[in-house]
Amino acid sequence: MGGMSTLKIDPIELTRQLVNIESTTYHEAPAGHFLYDFLLGLGYDVEKQPVPQPDLALTPGAGTGERFNVYAAMPGVTPDVVLSTHMDTVPPFFHCTEDEEYLYGRGTCDAKGIIAVQVAAAERLIAAGVKVGLLFVVGEERDSAGAAVANQTPKGSKFLINGEPTDNRMALATKGALRVELRASGKMAHSAYPELGESAIDKLVSVLADIQMLDLPIEEEIGPTTVNVGVISGGRAPNVVADKAEAHLLIRTVGPSEIVKNAILAAVAGRAEVTFSLDLTFIRMRRVGTLPTMIAKFATDIPSLTNWGEPFLLGPGSIHVAHTWDERVSKKELLECVELYVELATGLVKE
């Protein structure tokens, strides 16, 4: 057990420390270095798993620096259960503040508070003789790139407990995520003579209208497929017929993505180039224990970590404040979730 037997992790203090490290997606190295050193100091064997940066030209906000996942287990241990979540946050970064009840700041609930809780839970589990590992990945907020890398080198675990904000409820399902990039091309002309050109923007607007009219799958108990047009850009100037336009959509799926992909391709009907740049599967999970349950309308790294064991999803905090200026997590929920992770992991390894 190395140096762990005499240490007691304070998940609230560890959350403060992690939140104050800026680590937006593609720029996660500072958080990775901190966790590597911290876990090494607790007696773990710690491993960095390099993760490549994406193409700068195609990826808004991409970086050029080092990226890596962090995996830790006690020396010589093959884990039965792995606790996992992500180090990256959405922008913009803002520091940790607090009042009596809450910690505020980017990543407090999504998902640095969860990292802290998992480290504290692992300490308890190791003391109880449970073989546990910790996996903290990069890129969850964009493309699950870190999870995809981790999936190539699983550590033999039977169970994966993934952490996302579920209000300390067990998730019975997570929606999938399908990212769609649409790029329309046209021909520039003087806007006084539109007949001499071909507007890429007109094409794209028409395509988007048709996509929003699609009758997409609905799953009882889970809800509907939802479409968000998150980014749209194009054109040169008001007096120029646009020769280029693009839109980036995120579709939350409730079944096989092929149905949605085929519907999108049929709606576009060749008027724009279509790229499916992310496809995370809709997942159902087993009910265990007596905890309250929920359905996660958001996607997670779970579909990209299939080699790490049977998945479960549980974590403190509300997804409703994640990605907002009011991101926060209750200190009470953090402490409660340490107990819940210990209880869940202990129960699973005894099955």
N, C-alpha and C positions, 0 to 999 in steps of 0.2 A: 504493500500500500504506500510505499515511499514516504514522502513527507506529509501525506494527507491526514494521517490519524490525529495530528494535533491542530489542524487548521479547521476553521469554521467559515464557510463562505457566506458573506452578507450579500444577498441578491440585489438589495436596494442600492447599496454602495457600488456594486459591480455594474449595475445598470447606469448609474450616474457616469461612471468612468467611460463606459462604452459609448453612451450617447454623445459625450463631449469629443469623440473622435470622428472627424468627418470621413464618411465612407459611402458616398453615393455610388450607384452602379457604375462600373468600369474604373472606379477609383477606390477600391476596397483595401488596398495594401496596408494602410496605417492600422485598421482594425485587425487585419490578419496578423500583423507583426505583434500587436499588443496581446492577442489571444495565444499566439504561439509561445511567447515568453511567459505569460501568466500560467498557462497549463504546464509548461515545462517546470515551472517553480513549484507546482503541486505534485510533482513526481510522475507525471504522465510521460509515456513515449509520444512524441508529437511529430506529425508529418505534414509537410506542405505539398499540396497537389497543384502544380501549375495549371492555369487556365488561360488560353489565348485571348487576346483582345480582338474584337471584331474589326471589320473593315471600316476605317475612319470615314471614307467617302459615303458609305451607305448607312452609317449609324450615328444619328444625332447624339452628341454628348459623349461619344466613345473616347477612351483614353489611350495613352501610349505606355503607361507604367506597368509595373509588376502586378499580377493578379494570381491568387491562389486560394484554394480551400484549405481548411485546417481540420485534420483528423487526429483524435487523441484517444488512447486507451492505456491502461496500466501495463507495464512491461510484461510481455509474454502472454497477454490476455487476448483470446478470441471472443469478442462480445456475443452475448445472446440477444441483447437489445441495444440499439443505438438511438440516442437522442440527437435530433438534427433540426437546424433552422438556418437562416441566412444572415450574412454580415452586411449586405448592401442595403441601402435605403434609397427612397426616391428623393430627388431634390425638391426644394432647397434645404440645405443644412441649417439647423439652428440649435443652439446649446440647450443643455438641461437646466430647467428651473423647477421649483417645487413649492407645494404648500403642505399642510398637514396630511392631506389625503392622497395627493397625486404627484407623480413625476411628469413633467412636460418636456417636450423636445423631440427632434426628429429621430425616430427609431425606438422611442420609449415602449410602444406596443408592437411595432413592426420593423425589426423583431429583436432589438437589442436587449430589452427586458426579458425576452424569452431565452436568449443566450445565457443571461445571468442566472435565470431560474434553472435551466438545464445543467449548468455547471454545479450549482448548489445541490440539485437532486442527485447528480452523479456521485458527488461526495458521500451523500447518505447511502446510496445504493452500494457503493464499493465497501463502505463500512459494514453493510449487511451481507456482503459476500456475493452480490449480484455482479455478473460479468457484463460491464457496460462500456460503450464507446460514445464519443462525442464527434459529430460531424457538422462543421459550420462552413457553408458554401457561399460563393459569390454569384451574382447575376440573376437572382430569383426574380427581381422586379422587372426584368426585361425579357430574358430568353432562357432561363434555367441552364445557362452554360456551365456553371459550376457543378450542378447536379448531374448533368450529362457526363462530365469528366469523372466525377466520383463513381458513377454507375459502371465505369470500366474496370474499377478495382475495388469490388465489394470486400468486406472483411469477414464474411461468414455469419452475419447476424441473422437471427430468426425473425426479429421484430424491429420495425422502424417507427419511432414516435416522432412525428414531425410537429414543429411548433409554428403556429400562426395565431393571430388574435381570434379566439372563439368564445370569449367571455367565460373561459374555464369550463366550457361544455364540450362533450365528445361529438365530433362531426361524423355523421353517418354517410355523407356524400360531399364531394366537391365538384363544382361545375368545371368543365374543360375551358381551355382558352385557345382561340384560333385568331392569330394576327394576320390581317389581310392588307397587302400594299397594292394600291391601284395607281398605275402611271399611264396617263393619256398623252398622246402626241397630236400635234396639229401643224398648222403652217402660219407663220407670221405674216401680217399685212397691216396696212394703215387702217385704223378703225373706221375711217370714213368710207372705206371700200371693203366691207367685211366679206363680200362675195369673192374677193381675191385671196382670201385666207381660209383657215379652218381652225376654229377655236377648240383648243384642248380643254379649256375650262367648261365650255358648254357641254362637251362630251362627258366630262367627269361629273358635273352636276346632274346630268340626266342619268348616268349610271348609278350614282348614289341614291337618287330618288327611287329608282327601280329596286335597288337593294333594300331600301327601307320599307318597301311595300311587300317584301317576300313573306310568305306564310311559313315560318320556321318551326322546328319541333318544340313541343311542350311536353314535359314529363311530370306526371302526377306526383305530388309531394315535393318535387324539386323546383318546379316553376318553368318559365319560358326561356327559350334562347333569346339573348339580348344582344343588340348591336350598338356599339358606340363608335361614331366617327370622331376620332381623337385628334387627328392632325390633318390639315388641308393646306395646300400651298400651290402656287403656280402663277404664271403670267409675268409680263415685263413692265407694263405701264398701262394706265387707263386708255391711252390712245393707240394701243398695239393689240392686235388679235393674238391671243396667247398660243404659243407653240408647245408649251409643256404645262402639265398640272398633275399633282399627285395627292392621294389621300391615304391615311393609315387608319385602319379600323381594328377594333378588338371585339371579337364575338365570343360571348360566354355560352358554351355549348352544354347540352343536357343529354347527349347521346353520341352516336358515331359521327365524327367530323365529316366523313365522306358525304353525308346527306347535305350538310351545309355548304361544303366546297362545291358540290355539283350545282346547287341552287345559285350560288354566287356566279359561277362560270356561265350558267345559262342566262342570268340577268345581265351580266356584262356583255355577252354576245359579241366578243371581239372588239368592243369599242375602247378598251384599255388593256394594258398588260397587267396580269394578275400574278402576284407572288404570295404564297402562303408561308410566311417567315417564322411562324411559331404554331405548333399544334400540340397542345397538352390535353390528354384524354380526360373525359368525364370519369370519375371514380366513385364507386360505392364502398363503404367500409363496414366492418362487423361491429355490432353493438356489444360492448363488454361492461361489466360493473353496473353501478347504479347512478352514475352521473347523469345530469340533464343532457339532452342531445340537441344538435342543430344541423342545419344544412348550410354548407359554405357556398355562397354564390360566387366566391372568388376562386381563382386557380392557385395551385401550390406546386412545390417541387416534387410532390409524391409521384406523378406519372413518369418523372425522369429518374427516379431512384428505385426502380423495380427490382434490382438485384440486392437490395439491402434488407429484405424481409417483408413480412406482412405489415401494411401501413396502418397507422392510427394518426389522428389529427386532434391536437388539443393545445390550448395556450391561453395566457391571460390577456386582457385588453379587448377593446371593441374595434372591429374592422371599420366601423362608421367614423372613427376619428383618425384612422390611419390615412396617410397621404394628405392630411389637412394641416392648417396652421395651429389647430387645437389638439394635435396628437398628444396623447397622455396615457398613463396607465396607473391604476390604483395600487398603492403600496400593499394594501391588504390582499389584493388579487395575486400579486407577485408571490407573496409568502404562501398563500393557499395553494398556488400551482406547484410549488416545490413538493408539497405533500401529495398532490394529485399525480404528479409524474412518478414519485416513489411508489405510490399505491398501484398505479397502472402497470409499471414495469415489473414490480414484484409479482403481481398477479399473473402477468403474461408468462414469465419464466417458470412459474409453478404449474402451468397448464399441462 
